[in-house]
Amino acid sequence: MEIKPILVVINNGRFKDYDKVLQKTNPLTNDKIHQLHKDGKYSEIIQYIRDEAKDFIKAYQILKREMPSLAKHL
């Protein structure tokens, strides 16, 4: 499930700052992974993946809880 489009909608259709709807646990961004790999910093990559998975689960739980009430309006 791709959550970014949903977060953009929740953010009044703005892409900018959509990630502030749900704060990220890890300050790294996906574009830094290549350099971490080149530097052999595998534990940081693993932690990034774990944090992203936790953030996804948090977002999914919130959406799962809120979506049924929104669906009533469709």
Stockholm file with secondary structure:
# STOCKHOLM 1.0

chainA/1-74         MEIKPILVVINNGRFKDYDKVLQKTNPLTNDKIHQLHKDGKYSEIIQYIRDEAKDFIKAYQILKREMPSLAKHL
#=GR chainA/1-74 SS CCCHHHHHHHTTTCCTTGGGSSCCSSCCCGGGHHHHHHTTCHHHHHHHHHHHHHHHHHHHHHHHHHHHHHHTTC
#=GC SS_cons        CCCHHHHHHHTTTCCTTGGGSSCCSSCCCGGGHHHHHHTTCHHHHHHHHHHHHHHHHHHHHHHHHHHHHHHTTC
//
